[in-house]
């Protein structure tokens, strides 16, 4: 229990440093009056969007919380669930809000700093990104600590070992709150930002031939607002969810793996939290390591960033051994190697992403070259490359799953599926996911400073700060893209591992649901007799519910799960398409109707474009997000436990691969276009460039709306199933 | 046994009528000398491609057959396997060959007949399509009959009931031969046709602004050859495979479901064959019903086609009851309803496809409208619509699975997974697939005559037969597209159901493999003791191999299976992209270097374009096709039975949904373009039209290369796993 207090301490440390960096950033000058005004426009637009968004989402939360209260009233859930759910959503929203607030204050300051030097620009942008990273991990550990302390005080259980199972599975409901909030943030923000971006590009760049972020383009403010609500607030909520999800799912697995060993059980529950806490300290250390000499070039900056990330990663790998050893785990070596397999997997996936999406390598260059034969071949080759690129993450995750499982079970290959080993192995998989995300504080900082630099570039362009400044902010943005590839690898890899861990939590919750409804034994028809539920392992439940791959209910579930991934992407893609079309029409109308707009004399109506994106995003985000909540509930009622398990596995398999494909195709198109813009194959304005712009535009919803939302979708479907397990059990007993 | 002779009789009937229709078609005039010459060019190009293709594929077959012989030598398979495998491949190739031969003879004749009237054109094209339909079903039933008679004579088994299990599982290996051949045909043909098509369109239509099939376009002959090798020969091999696969898988399930009831076992094995045989007679009847008055309009023609298809479908539904009743099945009503659920599912999927891809409905019109904002929004909205469209086939197949399963087991919901019910239920699912494909003779005719009409149009264009003739062939083609939608629904739906049935055959083959290696009991660790393998049911094997959704090997298999679908599509998409680029460059070169080519004075070098497509297809088809064979083998060796089951389920879930998405997006883009070409939204040559041409071009590999190959991929992976089951078992015992 004493170890546990590291967690709230780390949380306060993270929040304290976040505040420190925020204050430091605020002391920088925001530059000229014009820069301040533009920044204010963007800030106000972003805040007003967020307010609108939170209103809609709050309504959804109130309805769901009411529903959970009814379930609790009928004994299908415990009474803490509605509250835990609400706090998860609240903290997730808070993380997005703080991150975005910081980003919108930082953009003009970064532009102003970039006037001085590249390094100065990096410092302001990166430290602001660090605020986001530290707020996310700080709030997550705060929420975890508070709920643990509350539930530890109030939850009572007669059976030894059962108390921690109750606590950890209840805490998963705040994971569901976080996931719900994150999905809305990603989908709403993603639609907003891409509608604005696509709209601005299609008319501005392609038709009118004016540069990006040109103040004559009416959609330009909306575009910059979009970067904040989508890439900053959306990503914040998303990673808050991933971080909490992996820790909570692993804690729940720890509670069940050590249910018969009360001495170790608490330690198994705390271990993921402690790894995360140590990760926070290392992240702060890493953030301070990101500094370089005043007149540093790109290469130096890059190595400064890498130094910060790598030092934290290596130290957490080393300290993991110490943590598991000090906690007194018998298999401390094995568990530590599980963590390392997770870390390594994240890095390999990141490198693979880099290879398939950076224009330093062949795949993206080929896409650029296919622009010679027009936009159609750009699309075909980009989709082809994206689909092929899925093999690296899949094979890596496959190896990480097997390796972390075997490490945790002492490489007992013949007996790897015995009851005890299954629990331990799954715990190993969970702990690998925690390892991947343990240094989120700094990896998120490297991810979040990109959009800040991007916005700074927008501000510089609109205020005419000159080419040199714009070039610097572009360089910072590009630098961020490279480190962000690793960050994305960690996010996507951890999602797959966490979703696996959540499968086990689902069974755990089914068990609790059965006990709550008074069922005490599992009776088998085939001569094995009965097993007491309290003593039953995962395998017993699989047998009891016949969750095998021959059960048609499982197979139907798999089909529906696979479909959910595609349906969800289809709905969000269409949403972007529709909203973007409205934006295009509006920008065309303004170019047509407002006199002198293109020679800089007429003033474009920015607010109208902001309103179109806001309205589009709000309207369009509801259906796909609600489907993610409703389909698992319906499947549970109609097809029972086997159907739900099939749904989750099908959604995980298809969703993971589809997410990688969309993210990588999108990234590769983006960079193929940049490759041309750097002067290759005819450069800007050539036909090849136009063809790659089409690819980039198609890639926008791929990589920033549908793709990243899939990670959350996969986990949210699992979380919903877990929270609704009581209903599924009750229904199947009817 | 007497019933069985219906099968060879039906086969001979089908082949006889195919010959009759072929002769009748050959009697038609081929038109002018120029028409004959063009047709000869296309025919020779197609035949020389096919020869080349068969050479490469024969090599693959020889290597695989040698490998199977080695396996047989070491007692890991029986001695019939290499031979069965080879005949499956041979007959599948033969079906493609005959179909293509007919099609290449029919095109000029159809064009010539269309000079006379629409109805005359339909008669020639449709009867030629019927040749293909009847050849496919005739050869399939011939192969099935021959092998059954041979194996019945030579296979010996001490245990009653075991003999038919041995026979049916051995026959599945010729299914693998058919699948392997089909995959090569689809992939090679698909790459060929789309490289030519995309290349011809990109330079001809978009850049030079000359119409489709214009003789000035050097790629135009290659394009017409492509229609034959891809859409005709590829489709023939594909559906031969689907047809055999569903019958053989169901027969194998019948043998195992009734293993303890020798009186009914033979009947359960024959039932799918007999349904197919009856379907052949009904198809021939239906083909004769497709006739109308001489001066019929489109609507009349449509209703003539529909009459043929509907009458056969309704009659087979009715006769199924009679068949099962006469065979003496206790649950004849239930099994018949299983068949009907399959038939209905095929129709619903077809209707759904029609809704999402025809420009009479909103989704496709919206895609056309999104062309107003350029090609990027066309791509985004087309992909969105395609992804959303997956929900109809998935929900339909889900219902068909549950319903056919429950019908076959007498709606015993509580006990649906008991040993006996599981076997019966799976048999029901298989029989639903057979029902779907039972009238393939006529549905394939309606599918195959489309490309013939398309080619006739090409011939008419190149020979300058005038707008009226071209209009008629276009009308025939469009008519074919509508009926083909239903055909595609049947193909894709039956693939999903057959793949499910093959899962069960895999377990059956594992059982045989264990027995062959001397293992006689399944020993369970958890106190259930041992079960004799001879008496063990599917559920016992699932327990023994721990094929549950918590087994990390299963989950890793699911990931890899999902990835396979994407990787395969990526490779084939890229192949088309690369080959098309080469074609574009060649066409551009010819336009540049051959003097007077565009004003009709210079003669384009058609042969060179044909050679480029041939070479591209041959080189590019190997990797994706071989992966489909190698990955299941490797998975079996590394991850054992649970890994393979995961692989198959993951591949099935993702592959099915991905296939629907790609087929429907591609179809919708095609028709969105046609909608514009009919004069809407600015018509031909407008910017909107150009934008939709980009969509159409991207859609080409979607709907004609990658999408349709996925159906085969799913089944081939299952077939490979089944044939390799002995190796997997032997390896796991090491």
Interface residues (C-beta under 8 A of the other chain):
Chain A: X198 X202 X206 X370 X372 X373 X374 X375 X376 X377 X379 X380 X381 X383 X384 X385 X386 X387 X388 X389 X390 X391 X394 X395 X397 X398 X401 X402 X405 X416 X417 X418 X422 X425 X426 X429 X496 X500 X503 X504 X507 X525 X526 X527 X528 X538 X539 X542 X543 X546 X547 X548 X549 X550 X551 X552 X553 X554 X555 X556 X558 X559 X560 X561 X562 X563 X565 X566 X567 X569 X570 X571 X572 X573 X574 X576 X577 X578 X580 X581 X584 X585 X645 X646 X649 X650 X652 X653 X654 X656 X657 X658 X661 X693 X694 X697 X698 X701
Chain B: X198 X202 X206 X370 X372 X373 X374 X375 X376 X377 X379 X380 X381 X383 X384 X385 X386 X387 X388 X389 X390 X391 X394 X395 X397 X398 X401 X402 X405 X416 X417 X418 X422 X425 X426 X429 X496 X500 X503 X504 X507 X525 X526 X527 X528 X538 X539 X542 X543 X546 X547 X548 X549 X550 X551 X552 X553 X554 X555 X556 X558 X559 X560 X561 X562 X563 X565 X566 X567 X569 X570 X571 X572 X573 X574 X576 X577 X578 X580 X581 X584 X585 X645 X646 X649 X650 X652 X653 X654 X656 X657 X658 X661 X693 X694 X697 X698 X701
